[in-house]
Amino acid sequence: MAGKTPLLSGGNPQIAKGDGDAPVQAYIAAMPDWKSEAGRRLDALVECTVPGVAKAVKWNSPLYGIAGQGWFLGVHCFAKYIKVAFFRGAQLDPMPPVNSKDENTRYVHIHEGEQIDDELMTSWIRQAAALPGWTP
């Protein structure tokens, strides 16, 4: 279908890398099925919690950060869930539930039909934004 964003294996949208809100919004719009609405909700929570948040799409994933501090959160689509990465998640209280190969990173997986716990997610976002971020 012309104009449709291609999906990579696992259903992750293939979005050209770029800085700012526009590529992140393009990614969110291209998230398949229920994931797009969840992506909009996550994006809104980040924007409300961290005014002036820096945004980019790199490695086919939206990243959120603080200018001069690095990235604190990333989003990636998989076939059955959305992976929300907190790059310094091991320092959050409570820690996000899913382990990573990187001892600092923790994940939250959002599955179809699950409601995002706004209070807990906002707490993690606030805490993560206050920590030094990840810089590739």
PyMOL commands that set and color helices and strands:
alter all, ss='L'
color gray80, all
select helices_A, chain A and resi 9-11+21-30+35-49+89-91+118-129
alter helices_A, ss='H'
color red, helices_A
select strands_A, chain A and resi 18-19+54-58+61-66+70-77+81-86+106-111
alter strands_A, ss='S'
color yellow, strands_A
deselect
rebuild
show_as cartoon
